[in-house]
Amino acid sequence: MKKAFLFITFLFYGLTLQAQTVNDVPLKDIDVEYVQIVGTSKLMSTKLTIEIDFGQKTKFFSSGKETIVKDADGKAVDFNSMIDALNFMSKNGYIFVNAYAITVSSQNVFHYLLRSEKNKSE
């Protein structure tokens, strides 16, 4: 009985790790060497909206929703800061490479370039 409980617990835990998606692709299944995370402040909030660009196709008139990290329920994942997003991506197999910020309409937009650990060449 105890073994069955542990098996179900680990199975559930494994499924929840794959729950975060971008453009309906699980983060761990994105097969590219580099990704860019872009953080913008949410209106009237201290949290950030994080978008992930891995070269995916997006619709011309899209609102950007297909580049936002979503949980298993399809809701946008909230991040407290760019470091929160960076730690999240590190847990999903990405290494920090470079960062820069630009100002758009008096709002800072942060760009972090990351490299996949599984695709890095030694």
Biopython code that builds the backbone (N, CA, C, O; Angstrom):
import numpy as np
from Bio.PDB.StructureBuilder import StructureBuilder

atoms = [
    (1, "MET", "N", (0.828, -1.192, 0.000)),
    (1, "MET", "CA", (0.000, 0.000, 0.000)),
    (1, "MET", "C", (0.869, 1.250, 0.000)),
    (1, "MET", "O", (0.591, 2.216, -0.710)),
    (2, "LYS", "N", (1.932, 1.216, 0.812)),
    (2, "LYS", "CA", (2.818, 2.364, 0.901)),
    (2, "LYS", "C", (3.526, 2.610, -0.433)),
    (2, "LYS", "O", (3.713, 3.757, -0.840)),
    (3, "LYS", "N", (3.923, 1.516, -1.117)),
    (3, "LYS", "CA", (4.589, 1.644, -2.409)),
    (3, "LYS", "C", (3.645, 2.237, -3.445)),
    (3, "LYS", "O", (4.061, 3.056, -4.265)),
    (4, "ALA", "N", (2.395, 1.837, -3.418)),
    (4, "ALA", "CA", (1.413, 2.366, -4.359)),
    (4, "ALA", "C", (1.219, 3.860, -4.128)),
    (4, "ALA", "O", (1.130, 4.630, -5.085)),
    (5, "PHE", "N", (1.152, 4.268, -2.877)),
    (5, "PHE", "CA", (0.992, 5.682, -2.553)),
    (5, "PHE", "C", (2.190, 6.489, -3.053)),
    (5, "PHE", "O", (2.017, 7.557, -3.640)),
    (6, "LEU", "N", (3.402, 5.983, -2.821)),
    (6, "LEU", "CA", (4.600, 6.673, -3.292)),
    (6, "LEU", "C", (4.629, 6.746, -4.812)),
    (6, "LEU", "O", (4.996, 7.779, -5.370)),
    (7, "PHE", "N", (4.252, 5.677, -5.484)),
    (7, "PHE", "CA", (4.228, 5.663, -6.941)),
    (7, "PHE", "C", (3.258, 6.709, -7.476)),
    (7, "PHE", "O", (3.593, 7.457, -8.395)),
    (8, "ILE", "N", (2.068, 6.765, -6.909)),
    (8, "ILE", "CA", (1.066, 7.740, -7.353)),
    (8, "ILE", "C", (1.546, 9.158, -7.062)),
    (8, "ILE", "O", (1.344, 10.061, -7.874)),
    (9, "THR", "N", (2.178, 9.357, -5.911)),
    (9, "THR", "CA", (2.699, 10.683, -5.564)),
    (9, "THR", "C", (3.749, 11.131, -6.561)),
    (9, "THR", "O", (3.698, 12.263, -7.043)),
    (10, "PHE", "N", (4.713, 10.254, -6.883)),
    (10, "PHE", "CA", (5.758, 10.616, -7.844)),
    (10, "PHE", "C", (5.190, 10.804, -9.244)),
    (10, "PHE", "O", (5.644, 11.679, -9.981)),
    (11, "LEU", "N", (4.208, 10.000, -9.618)),
    (11, "LEU", "CA", (3.571, 10.151, -10.918)),
    (11, "LEU", "C", (2.884, 11.505, -11.009)),
    (11, "LEU", "O", (3.037, 12.211, -12.005)),
    (12, "PHE", "N", (2.133, 11.871, -9.983)),
    (12, "PHE", "CA", (1.447, 13.169, -9.956)),
    (12, "PHE", "C", (2.467, 14.303, -9.985)),
    (12, "PHE", "O", (2.284, 15.281, -10.709)),
    (13, "TYR", "N", (3.535, 14.180, -9.208)),
    (13, "TYR", "CA", (4.580, 15.207, -9.169)),
    (13, "TYR", "C", (5.220, 15.374, -10.545)),
    (13, "TYR", "O", (5.471, 16.499, -10.977)),
    (14, "GLY", "N", (5.481, 14.281, -11.227)),
    (14, "GLY", "CA", (6.059, 14.339, -12.565)),
    (14, "GLY", "C", (5.134, 15.004, -13.561)),
    (14, "GLY", "O", (5.586, 15.739, -14.439)),
    (15, "LEU", "N", (3.850, 14.755, -13.433)),
    (15, "LEU", "CA", (2.898, 15.388, -14.337)),
    (15, "LEU", "C", (2.791, 16.883, -14.087)),
    (15, "LEU", "O", (2.627, 17.652, -15.034)),
    (16, "THR", "N", (2.879, 17.307, -12.847)),
    (16, "THR", "CA", (2.770, 18.730, -12.557)),
    (16, "THR", "C", (4.003, 19.490, -12.999)),
    (16, "THR", "O", (3.907, 20.682, -13.287)),
    (17, "LEU", "N", (5.155, 18.850, -13.063)),
    (17, "LEU", "CA", (6.348, 19.532, -13.545)),
    (17, "LEU", "C", (6.239, 19.861, -15.029)),
    (17, "LEU", "O", (6.842, 20.831, -15.488)),
    (18, "GLN", "N", (5.496, 19.088, -15.769)),
    (18, "GLN", "CA", (5.329, 19.318, -17.195)),
    (18, "GLN", "C", (4.169, 20.260, -17.498)),
    (18, "GLN", "O", (3.845, 20.485, -18.664)),
    (19, "ALA", "N", (3.545, 20.809, -16.465)),
    (19, "ALA", "CA", (2.314, 21.556, -16.650)),
    (19, "ALA", "C", (2.523, 22.927, -17.284)),
    (19, "ALA", "O", (1.617, 23.425, -17.953)),
    (20, "GLN", "N", (3.675, 23.551, -17.100)),
    (20, "GLN", "CA", (3.883, 24.880, -17.651)),
    (20, "GLN", "C", (4.135, 24.784, -19.150)),
    (20, "GLN", "O", (4.962, 23.998, -19.613)),
    (21, "THR", "N", (3.396, 25.608, -19.899)),
    (21, "THR", "CA", (3.512, 25.582, -21.343)),
    (21, "THR", "C", (3.661, 26.989, -21.900)),
    (21, "THR", "O", (3.308, 27.974, -21.251)),
    (22, "VAL", "N", (4.189, 27.061, -23.107)),
    (22, "VAL", "CA", (4.215, 28.276, -23.901)),
    (22, "VAL", "C", (3.733, 27.876, -25.285)),
    (22, "VAL", "O", (4.296, 26.977, -25.910)),
    (23, "ASN", "N", (2.692, 28.544, -25.760)),
    (23, "ASN", "CA", (2.114, 28.208, -27.062)),
    (23, "ASN", "C", (1.707, 26.733, -27.095)),
    (23, "ASN", "O", (1.844, 26.067, -28.121)),
    (24, "ASP", "N", (1.205, 26.232, -25.964)),
    (24, "ASP", "CA", (0.770, 24.849, -25.773)),
    (24, "ASP", "C", (1.898, 23.830, -25.894)),
    (24, "ASP", "O", (1.639, 22.643, -26.090)),
    (25, "VAL", "N", (3.144, 24.280, -25.780)),
    (25, "VAL", "CA", (4.309, 23.386, -25.799)),
    (25, "VAL", "C", (4.897, 23.362, -24.388)),
    (25, "VAL", "O", (5.251, 24.418, -23.864)),
    (26, "PRO", "N", (5.011, 22.184, -23.754)),
    (26, "PRO", "CA", (5.635, 22.128, -22.427)),
    (26, "PRO", "C", (7.052, 22.689, -22.470)),
    (26, "PRO", "O", (7.799, 22.429, -23.414)),
    (27, "LEU", "N", (7.420, 23.458, -21.447)),
    (27, "LEU", "CA", (8.737, 24.089, -21.424)),
    (27, "LEU", "C", (9.866, 23.090, -21.636)),
    (27, "LEU", "O", (10.832, 23.386, -22.340)),
    (28, "LYS", "N", (9.754, 21.922, -21.037)),
    (28, "LYS", "CA", (10.821, 20.921, -21.154)),
    (28, "LYS", "C", (10.904, 20.318, -22.560)),
    (28, "LYS", "O", (11.917, 19.709, -22.907)),
    (29, "ASP", "N", (9.857, 20.477, -23.372)),
    (29, "ASP", "CA", (9.845, 19.915, -24.727)),
    (29, "ASP", "C", (10.253, 20.910, -25.797)),
    (29, "ASP", "O", (10.291, 20.559, -26.976)),
    (30, "ILE", "N", (10.561, 22.146, -25.417)),
    (30, "ILE", "CA", (11.001, 23.130, -26.404)),
    (30, "ILE", "C", (12.392, 22.734, -26.853)),
    (30, "ILE", "O", (13.328, 22.726, -26.054)),
    (31, "ASP", "N", (12.532, 22.407, -28.122)),
    (31, "ASP", "CA", (13.786, 21.869, -28.634)),
    (31, "ASP", "C", (14.559, 22.945, -29.394)),
    (31, "ASP", "O", (14.694, 22.888, -30.617)),
    (32, "VAL", "N", (15.066, 23.929, -28.642)),
    (32, "VAL", "CA", (15.877, 24.991, -29.219)),
    (32, "VAL", "C", (17.072, 25.230, -28.304)),
    (32, "VAL", "O", (17.066, 24.818, -27.144)),
    (33, "GLU", "N", (18.091, 25.897, -28.829)),
    (33, "GLU", "CA", (19.260, 26.177, -28.014)),
    (33, "GLU", "C", (19.072, 27.431, -27.165)),
    (33, "GLU", "O", (19.510, 27.471, -26.015)),
    (34, "TYR", "N", (18.422, 28.461, -27.726)),
    (34, "TYR", "CA", (18.251, 29.724, -27.016)),
    (34, "TYR", "C", (16.782, 30.104, -26.894)),
    (34, "TYR", "O", (15.970, 29.809, -27.770)),
    (35, "VAL", "N", (16.462, 30.762, -25.788)),
    (35, "VAL", "CA", (15.148, 31.375, -25.603)),
    (35, "VAL", "C", (15.381, 32.761, -25.014)),
    (35, "VAL", "O", (16.418, 33.040, -24.413)),
    (36, "GLN", "N", (14.388, 33.613, -25.206)),
    (36, "GLN", "CA", (14.443, 34.950, -24.618)),
    (36, "GLN", "C", (13.205, 35.143, -23.760)),
    (36, "GLN", "O", (12.087, 34.895, -24.211)),
    (37, "ILE", "N", (13.401, 35.582, -22.529)),
    (37, "ILE", "CA", (12.246, 35.923, -21.711)),
    (37, "ILE", "C", (12.156, 37.443, -21.669)),
    (37, "ILE", "O", (13.148, 38.144, -21.472)),
    (38, "VAL", "N", (10.932, 37.925, -21.862)),
    (38, "VAL", "CA", (10.673, 39.361, -21.883)),
    (38, "VAL", "C", (9.701, 39.670, -20.758)),
    (38, "VAL", "O", (8.619, 39.086, -20.691)),
    (39, "GLY", "N", (10.075, 40.573, -19.886)),
    (39, "GLY", "CA", (9.242, 40.925, -18.743)),
    (39, "GLY", "C", (8.749, 42.350, -18.824)),
    (39, "GLY", "O", (9.531, 43.279, -19.028)),
    (40, "THR", "N", (7.451, 42.519, -18.664)),
    (40, "THR", "CA", (6.846, 43.849, -18.610)),
    (40, "THR", "C", (5.974, 43.930, -17.363)),
    (40, "THR", "O", (5.368, 42.942, -16.948)),
    (41, "SER", "N", (5.922, 45.106, -16.782)),
    (41, "SER", "CA", (5.115, 45.316, -15.579)),
    (41, "SER", "C", (3.639, 45.220, -15.906)),
    (41, "SER", "O", (3.183, 45.660, -16.962)),
    (42, "LYS", "N", (2.899, 44.628, -14.967)),
    (42, "LYS", "CA", (1.447, 44.598, -15.104)),
    (42, "LYS", "C", (0.884, 45.925, -14.601)),
    (42, "LYS", "O", (1.416, 46.522, -13.665)),
    (43, "LEU", "N", (-0.174, 46.369, -15.220)),
    (43, "LEU", "CA", (-0.818, 47.615, -14.822)),
    (43, "LEU", "C", (-1.377, 47.481, -13.409)),
    (43, "LEU", "O", (-2.100, 46.529, -13.113)),
    (44, "MET", "N", (-1.047, 48.421, -12.548)),
    (44, "MET", "CA", (-1.546, 48.468, -11.170)),
    (44, "MET", "C", (-1.168, 47.219, -10.364)),
    (44, "MET", "O", (-1.954, 46.746, -9.543)),
    (45, "SER", "N", (0.029, 46.693, -10.600)),
    (45, "SER", "CA", (0.480, 45.500, -9.896)),
    (45, "SER", "C", (1.989, 45.538, -9.740)),
    (45, "SER", "O", (2.683, 46.231, -10.485)),
    (46, "THR", "N", (2.489, 44.797, -8.775)),
    (46, "THR", "CA", (3.939, 44.678, -8.612)),
    (46, "THR", "C", (4.485, 43.472, -9.366)),
    (46, "THR", "O", (5.699, 43.272, -9.415)),
    (47, "LYS", "N", (3.617, 42.679, -9.943)),
    (47, "LYS", "CA", (4.026, 41.468, -10.657)),
    (47, "LYS", "C", (4.350, 41.788, -12.117)),
    (47, "LYS", "O", (4.025, 42.864, -12.619)),
    (48, "LEU", "N", (4.995, 40.833, -12.783)),
    (48, "LEU", "CA", (5.381, 40.992, -14.178)),
    (48, "LEU", "C", (4.648, 40.004, -15.068)),
    (48, "LEU", "O", (4.282, 38.910, -14.638)),
    (49, "THR", "N", (4.444, 40.403, -16.300)),
    (49, "THR", "CA", (4.002, 39.469, -17.329)),
    (49, "THR", "C", (5.255, 38.998, -18.046)),
    (49, "THR", "O", (6.032, 39.807, -18.554)),
    (50, "ILE", "N", (5.445, 37.699, -18.084)),
    (50, "ILE", "CA", (6.629, 37.120, -18.713)),
    (50, "ILE", "C", (6.207, 36.432, -20.013)),
    (50, "ILE", "O", (5.314, 35.585, -20.025)),
    (51, "GLU", "N", (6.862, 36.815, -21.092)),
    (51, "GLU", "CA", (6.655, 36.150, -22.374)),
    (51, "GLU", "C", (7.942, 35.433, -22.744)),
    (51, "GLU", "O", (9.038, 35.904, -22.440)),
    (52, "ILE", "N", (7.801, 34.298, -23.400)),
    (52, "ILE", "CA", (8.964, 33.519, -23.805)),
    (52, "ILE", "C", (8.974, 33.386, -25.319)),
    (52, "ILE", "O", (8.016, 32.917, -25.932)),
    (53, "ASP", "N", (10.075, 33.808, -25.894)),
    (53, "ASP", "CA", (10.263, 33.725, -27.340)),
    (53, "ASP", "C", (11.301, 32.648, -27.611)),
    (53, "ASP", "O", (12.464, 32.782, -27.230)),
    (54, "PHE", "N", (10.871, 31.577, -28.273)),
    (54, "PHE", "CA", (11.825, 30.540, -28.673)),
    (54, "PHE", "C", (11.813, 30.354, -30.186)),
    (54, "PHE", "O", (12.238, 29.320, -30.700)),
    (55, "GLY", "N", (11.314, 31.382, -30.897)),
    (55, "GLY", "CA", (11.266, 31.328, -32.348)),
    (55, "GLY", "C", (9.983, 30.724, -32.870)),
    (55, "GLY", "O", (9.887, 30.398, -34.054)),
    (56, "GLN", "N", (8.988, 30.568, -32.002)),
    (56, "GLN", "CA", (7.738, 29.956, -32.405)),
    (56, "GLN", "C", (6.953, 30.885, -33.336)),
    (56, "GLN", "O", (7.109, 32.105, -33.298)),
    (57, "LYS", "N", (6.120, 30.285, -34.157)),
    (57, "LYS", "CA", (5.248, 31.054, -35.020)),
    (57, "LYS", "C", (4.134, 31.663, -34.176)),
    (57, "LYS", "O", (3.562, 31.006, -33.306)),
    (58, "THR", "N", (3.844, 32.911, -34.445)),
    (58, "THR", "CA", (2.720, 33.570, -33.792)),
    (58, "THR", "C", (1.846, 34.186, -34.871)),
    (58, "THR", "O", (2.305, 34.471, -35.977)),
    (59, "LYS", "N", (0.597, 34.383, -34.535)),
    (59, "LYS", "CA", (-0.327, 34.979, -35.487)),
    (59, "LYS", "C", (-0.018, 36.461, -35.632)),
    (59, "LYS", "O", (0.433, 37.101, -34.682)),
    (60, "PHE", "N", (-0.261, 37.010, -36.822)),
    (60, "PHE", "CA", (0.070, 38.393, -37.116)),
    (60, "PHE", "C", (-0.658, 39.364, -36.190)),
    (60, "PHE", "O", (-0.049, 40.306, -35.683)),
    (61, "PHE", "N", (-1.929, 39.151, -35.968)),
    (61, "PHE", "CA", (-2.720, 40.038, -35.121)),
    (61, "PHE", "C", (-2.903, 39.480, -33.715)),
    (61, "PHE", "O", (-3.914, 39.752, -33.068)),
    (62, "SER", "N", (-1.943, 38.711, -33.242)),
    (62, "SER", "CA", (-2.079, 38.089, -31.921)),
    (62, "SER", "C", (-1.862, 39.121, -30.824)),
    (62, "SER", "O", (-1.223, 40.152, -31.034)),
    (63, "SER", "N", (-2.396, 38.829, -29.673)),
    (63, "SER", "CA", (-2.243, 39.709, -28.511)),
    (63, "SER", "C", (-1.013, 39.342, -27.700)),
    (63, "SER", "O", (-0.753, 39.973, -26.675)),
    (64, "GLY", "N", (-0.254, 38.350, -28.118)),
    (64, "GLY", "CA", (0.921, 37.909, -27.380)),
    (64, "GLY", "C", (0.624, 36.820, -26.382)),
    (64, "GLY", "O", (1.526, 36.364, -25.679)),
    (65, "LYS", "N", (-0.635, 36.387, -26.304)),
    (65, "LYS", "CA", (-1.005, 35.395, -25.300)),
    (65, "LYS", "C", (-0.362, 34.039, -25.548)),
    (65, "LYS", "O", (-0.214, 33.260, -24.606)),
    (66, "GLU", "N", (0.025, 33.730, -26.782)),
    (66, "GLU", "CA", (0.632, 32.421, -27.014)),
    (66, "GLU", "C", (2.086, 32.375, -26.564)),
    (66, "GLU", "O", (2.688, 31.302, -26.565)),
    (67, "THR", "N", (2.666, 33.505, -26.181)),
    (67, "THR", "CA", (4.045, 33.518, -25.697)),
    (67, "THR", "C", (4.126, 33.602, -24.173)),
    (67, "THR", "O", (5.220, 33.620, -23.611)),
    (68, "ILE", "N", (2.981, 33.653, -23.509)),
    (68, "ILE", "CA", (2.944, 33.748, -22.048)),
    (68, "ILE", "C", (2.994, 32.345, -21.440)),
    (68, "ILE", "O", (2.378, 31.414, -21.958)),
    (69, "VAL", "N", (3.730, 32.205, -20.342)),
    (69, "VAL", "CA", (3.815, 30.927, -19.636)),
    (69, "VAL", "C", (2.467, 30.657, -18.972)),
    (69, "VAL", "O", (1.929, 31.506, -18.261)),
    (70, "LYS", "N", (1.931, 29.456, -19.219)),
    (70, "LYS", "CA", (0.634, 29.080, -18.651)),
    (70, "LYS", "C", (0.785, 27.830, -17.799)),
    (70, "LYS", "O", (1.662, 26.998, -18.031)),
    (71, "ASP", "N", (-0.096, 27.720, -16.803)),
    (71, "ASP", "CA", (-0.087, 26.531, -15.955)),
    (71, "ASP", "C", (-0.976, 25.453, -16.562)),
    (71, "ASP", "O", (-1.456, 25.600, -17.686)),
    (72, "ALA", "N", (-1.195, 24.376, -15.826)),
    (72, "ALA", "CA", (-1.972, 23.242, -16.336)),
    (72, "ALA", "C", (-3.417, 23.616, -16.646)),
    (72, "ALA", "O", (-4.061, 22.972, -17.473)),
    (73, "ASP", "N", (-3.931, 24.656, -15.985)),
    (73, "ASP", "CA", (-5.309, 25.091, -16.221)),
    (73, "ASP", "C", (-5.413, 26.120, -17.343)),
    (73, "ASP", "O", (-6.509, 26.591, -17.646)),
    (74, "GLY", "N", (-4.294, 26.474, -17.959)),
    (74, "GLY", "CA", (-4.309, 27.449, -19.040)),
    (74, "GLY", "C", (-4.274, 28.887, -18.562)),
    (74, "GLY", "O", (-4.475, 29.807, -19.355)),
    (75, "LYS", "N", (-4.021, 29.095, -17.277)),
    (75, "LYS", "CA", (-3.942, 30.453, -16.726)),
    (75, "LYS", "C", (-2.499, 30.930, -16.770)),
    (75, "LYS", "O", (-1.569, 30.140, -16.613)),
    (76, "ALA", "N", (-2.319, 32.233, -16.986)),
    (76, "ALA", "CA", (-0.985, 32.814, -17.020)),
    (76, "ALA", "C", (-0.312, 32.658, -15.661)),
    (76, "ALA", "O", (-0.937, 32.872, -14.622)),
    (77, "VAL", "N", (0.956, 32.286, -15.676)),
    (77, "VAL", "CA", (1.736, 32.161, -14.456)),
    (77, "VAL", "C", (2.238, 33.549, -14.083)),
    (77, "VAL", "O", (2.815, 34.241, -14.921)),
    (78, "ASP", "N", (2.026, 33.965, -12.835)),
    (78, "ASP", "CA", (2.492, 35.258, -12.349)),
    (78, "ASP", "C", (3.901, 35.123, -11.786)),
    (78, "ASP", "O", (4.220, 34.150, -11.102)),
    (79, "PHE", "N", (4.741, 36.115, -12.084)),
    (79, "PHE", "CA", (6.093, 36.165, -11.554)),
    (79, "PHE", "C", (6.262, 37.455, -10.770)),
    (79, "PHE", "O", (5.764, 38.502, -11.185)),
    (80, "ASN", "N", (6.957, 37.392, -9.644)),
    (80, "ASN", "CA", (7.165, 38.558, -8.796)),
    (80, "ASN", "C", (8.227, 39.495, -9.346)),
    (80, "ASN", "O", (8.168, 40.703, -9.120)),
    (81, "SER", "N", (9.200, 38.943, -10.069)),
    (81, "SER", "CA", (10.302, 39.739, -10.605)),
    (81, "SER", "C", (10.963, 38.958, -11.732)),
    (81, "SER", "O", (10.617, 37.807, -11.998)),
    (82, "MET", "N", (11.914, 39.602, -12.385)),
    (82, "MET", "CA", (12.660, 38.905, -13.436)),
    (82, "MET", "C", (13.514, 37.793, -12.825)),
    (82, "MET", "O", (13.736, 36.763, -13.462)),
    (83, "ILE", "N", (13.986, 37.991, -11.616)),
    (83, "ILE", "CA", (14.765, 36.943, -10.949)),
    (83, "ILE", "C", (13.881, 35.742, -10.654)),
    (83, "ILE", "O", (14.330, 34.601, -10.763)),
    (84, "ASP", "N", (12.635, 35.983, -10.283)),
    (84, "ASP", "CA", (11.679, 34.891, -10.083)),
    (84, "ASP", "C", (11.521, 34.102, -11.384)),
    (84, "ASP", "O", (11.531, 32.871, -11.372)),
    (85, "ALA", "N", (11.378, 34.808, -12.496)),
    (85, "ALA", "CA", (11.255, 34.146, -13.798)),
    (85, "ALA", "C", (12.545, 33.418, -14.172)),
    (85, "ALA", "O", (12.502, 32.319, -14.724)),
    (86, "LEU", "N", (13.689, 34.028, -13.874)),
    (86, "LEU", "CA", (14.979, 33.407, -14.168)),
    (86, "LEU", "C", (15.159, 32.126, -13.362)),
    (86, "LEU", "O", (15.630, 31.123, -13.900)),
    (87, "ASN", "N", (14.793, 32.141, -12.085)),
    (87, "ASN", "CA", (14.868, 30.931, -11.259)),
    (87, "ASN", "C", (13.921, 29.855, -11.784)),
    (87, "ASN", "O", (14.264, 28.673, -11.801)),
    (88, "PHE", "N", (12.733, 30.266, -12.212)),
    (88, "PHE", "CA", (11.770, 29.334, -12.788)),
    (88, "PHE", "C", (12.351, 28.664, -14.042)),
    (88, "PHE", "O", (12.255, 27.447, -14.206)),
    (89, "MET", "N", (12.945, 29.463, -14.909)),
    (89, "MET", "CA", (13.525, 28.907, -16.138)),
    (89, "MET", "C", (14.740, 28.033, -15.830)),
    (89, "MET", "O", (14.972, 27.038, -16.517)),
    (90, "SER", "N", (15.513, 28.388, -14.812)),
    (90, "SER", "CA", (16.655, 27.566, -14.411)),
    (90, "SER", "C", (16.193, 26.182, -13.971)),
    (90, "SER", "O", (16.832, 25.180, -14.291)),
    (91, "LYS", "N", (15.081, 26.126, -13.237)),
    (91, "LYS", "CA", (14.527, 24.844, -12.811)),
    (91, "LYS", "C", (14.026, 24.026, -14.000)),
    (91, "LYS", "O", (13.890, 22.806, -13.907)),
    (92, "ASN", "N", (13.755, 24.697, -15.106)),
    (92, "ASN", "CA", (13.275, 24.016, -16.309)),
    (92, "ASN", "C", (14.384, 23.783, -17.324)),
    (92, "ASN", "O", (14.109, 23.490, -18.488)),
    (93, "GLY", "N", (15.651, 23.912, -16.886)),
    (93, "GLY", "CA", (16.772, 23.504, -17.723)),
    (93, "GLY", "C", (17.398, 24.592, -18.565)),
    (93, "GLY", "O", (17.972, 24.290, -19.611)),
    (94, "TYR", "N", (17.311, 25.854, -18.151)),
    (94, "TYR", "CA", (17.904, 26.947, -18.923)),
    (94, "TYR", "C", (18.946, 27.683, -18.103)),
    (94, "TYR", "O", (18.824, 27.800, -16.884)),
    (95, "ILE", "N", (19.985, 28.185, -18.790)),
    (95, "ILE", "CA", (21.109, 28.883, -18.176)),
    (95, "ILE", "C", (21.112, 30.326, -18.667)),
    (95, "ILE", "O", (20.938, 30.584, -19.858)),
    (96, "PHE", "N", (21.310, 31.263, -17.747)),
    (96, "PHE", "CA", (21.373, 32.676, -18.079)),
    (96, "PHE", "C", (22.582, 32.974, -18.965)),
    (96, "PHE", "O", (23.675, 32.463, -18.721)),
    (97, "VAL", "N", (22.380, 33.815, -20.010)),
    (97, "VAL", "CA", (23.466, 34.221, -20.898)),
    (97, "VAL", "C", (23.696, 35.724, -20.816)),
    (97, "VAL", "O", (24.821, 36.167, -20.584)),
    (98, "ASN", "N", (22.632, 36.517, -21.006)),
    (98, "ASN", "CA", (22.768, 37.958, -21.086)),
    (98, "ASN", "C", (21.436, 38.626, -20.755)),
    (98, "ASN", "O", (20.378, 38.003, -20.852)),
    (99, "ALA", "N", (21.499, 39.906, -20.363)),
    (99, "ALA", "CA", (20.273, 40.647, -20.073)),
    (99, "ALA", "C", (20.438, 42.093, -20.504)),
    (99, "ALA", "O", (21.541, 42.638, -20.481)),
    (100, "TYR", "N", (19.337, 42.705, -20.895)),
    (100, "TYR", "CA", (19.313, 44.135, -21.185)),
    (100, "TYR", "C", (17.883, 44.633, -21.013)),
    (100, "TYR", "O", (16.933, 43.849, -21.036)),
    (101, "ALA", "N", (17.743, 45.927, -20.842)),
    (101, "ALA", "CA", (16.420, 46.533, -20.677)),
    (101, "ALA", "C", (16.293, 47.687, -21.667)),
    (101, "ALA", "O", (17.266, 48.379, -21.966)),
    (102, "ILE", "N", (15.085, 47.877, -22.163)),
    (102, "ILE", "CA", (14.790, 49.028, -23.006)),
    (102, "ILE", "C", (13.563, 49.717, -22.414)),
    (102, "ILE", "O", (12.787, 49.101, -21.683)),
    (103, "THR", "N", (13.398, 50.984, -22.732)),
    (103, "THR", "CA", (12.248, 51.725, -22.239)),
    (103, "THR", "C", (11.290, 51.960, -23.396)),
    (103, "THR", "O", (11.667, 52.501, -24.436)),
    (104, "VAL", "N", (10.039, 51.542, -23.196)),
    (104, "VAL", "CA", (8.988, 51.718, -24.186)),
    (104, "VAL", "C", (7.846, 52.455, -23.498)),
    (104, "VAL", "O", (7.269, 51.954, -22.534)),
    (105, "SER", "N", (7.523, 53.634, -23.991)),
    (105, "SER", "CA", (6.443, 54.446, -23.408)),
    (105, "SER", "C", (6.594, 54.601, -21.892)),
    (105, "SER", "O", (5.648, 54.363, -21.142)),
    (106, "SER", "N", (7.760, 54.990, -21.459)),
    (106, "SER", "CA", (8.076, 55.212, -20.040)),
    (106, "SER", "C", (7.977, 53.948, -19.188)),
    (106, "SER", "O", (7.852, 54.037, -17.966)),
    (107, "GLN", "N", (8.029, 52.796, -19.808)),
    (107, "GLN", "CA", (7.976, 51.534, -19.074)),
    (107, "GLN", "C", (9.193, 50.700, -19.455)),
    (107, "GLN", "O", (9.500, 50.544, -20.637)),
    (108, "ASN", "N", (9.888, 50.162, -18.443)),
    (108, "ASN", "CA", (11.032, 49.307, -18.713)),
    (108, "ASN", "C", (10.569, 47.929, -19.176)),
    (108, "ASN", "O", (9.658, 47.340, -18.595)),
    (109, "VAL", "N", (11.197, 47.433, -20.209)),
    (109, "VAL", "CA", (10.945, 46.087, -20.725)),
    (109, "VAL", "C", (12.265, 45.336, -20.630)),
    (109, "VAL", "O", (13.260, 45.717, -21.246)),
    (110, "PHE", "N", (12.254, 44.260, -19.844)),
    (110, "PHE", "CA", (13.473, 43.501, -19.568)),
    (110, "PHE", "C", (13.568, 42.301, -20.500)),
    (110, "PHE", "O", (12.588, 41.589, -20.717)),
    (111, "HIS", "N", (14.759, 42.084, -21.047)),
    (111, "HIS", "CA", (15.020, 40.966, -21.947)),
    (111, "HIS", "C", (16.154, 40.135, -21.366)),
    (111, "HIS", "O", (17.236, 40.656, -21.093)),
    (112, "TYR", "N", (15.907, 38.842, -21.177)),
    (112, "TYR", "CA", (16.931, 37.927, -20.690)),
    (112, "TYR", "C", (17.113, 36.830, -21.733)),
    (112, "TYR", "O", (16.150, 36.182, -22.142)),
    (113, "LEU", "N", (18.342, 36.632, -22.154)),
    (113, "LEU", "CA", (18.668, 35.564, -23.088)),
    (113, "LEU", "C", (19.140, 34.357, -22.288)),
    (113, "LEU", "O", (20.002, 34.479, -21.417)),
    (114, "LEU", "N", (18.573, 33.193, -22.586)),
    (114, "LEU", "CA", (18.896, 31.957, -21.879)),
    (114, "LEU", "C", (19.293, 30.885, -22.874)),
    (114, "LEU", "O", (18.902, 30.921, -24.041)),
    (115, "ARG", "N", (20.061, 29.948, -22.404)),
    (115, "ARG", "CA", (20.502, 28.826, -23.230)),
    (115, "ARG", "C", (20.041, 27.533, -22.583)),
    (115, "ARG", "O", (20.101, 27.384, -21.362)),
    (116, "SER", "N", (19.584, 26.607, -23.395)),
    (116, "SER", "CA", (19.132, 25.317, -22.893)),
    (116, "SER", "C", (20.322, 24.483, -22.444)),
    (116, "SER", "O", (21.321, 24.374, -23.155)),
    (117, "GLU", "N", (20.204, 23.889, -21.245)),
    (117, "GLU", "CA", (21.271, 23.014, -20.757)),
    (117, "GLU", "C", (21.392, 21.768, -21.610)),
    (117, "GLU", "O", (22.496, 21.265, -21.818)),
    (118, "LYS", "N", (20.266, 21.257, -22.112)),
    (118, "LYS", "CA", (20.316, 20.001, -22.857)),
    (118, "LYS", "C", (20.925, 20.184, -24.245)),
    (118, "LYS", "O", (21.365, 19.206, -24.851)),
    (119, "ASN", "N", (20.961, 21.398, -24.758)),
    (119, "ASN", "CA", (21.507, 21.625, -26.092)),
    (119, "ASN", "C", (22.876, 22.294, -26.086)),
    (119, "ASN", "O", (23.420, 22.602, -27.146)),
    (120, "LYS", "N", (23.439, 22.521, -24.893)),
    (120, "LYS", "CA", (24.727, 23.211, -24.859)),
    (120, "LYS", "C", (25.830, 22.273, -25.306)),
    (120, "LYS", "O", (25.835, 21.079, -25.004)),
    (121, "SER", "N", (26.758, 22.856, -26.033)),
    (121, "SER", "CA", (27.913, 22.056, -26.474)),
    (121, "SER", "C", (29.099, 22.415, -25.602)),
    (121, "SER", "O", (29.363, 23.591, -25.352)),
    (122, "GLU", "N", (29.788, 21.437, -25.157)),
    (122, "GLU", "CA", (30.924, 21.622, -24.237)),
    (122, "GLU", "C", (32.135, 22.111, -24.979)),
    (122, "GLU", "O", (33.186, 22.324, -24.374)),
]
sb = StructureBuilder()
sb.init_structure("model")
sb.init_model(0)
sb.init_chain("A")
sb.init_seg("    ")
for serial, (resi, resn, name, xyz) in enumerate(atoms, 1):
    if name == "N":
        sb.init_residue(resn, " ", resi, " ")
    sb.init_atom(name, np.array(xyz, "f"), 0.0, 1.0, " ", f" {name:<3s}", serial, name[0])
structure = sb.get_structure()
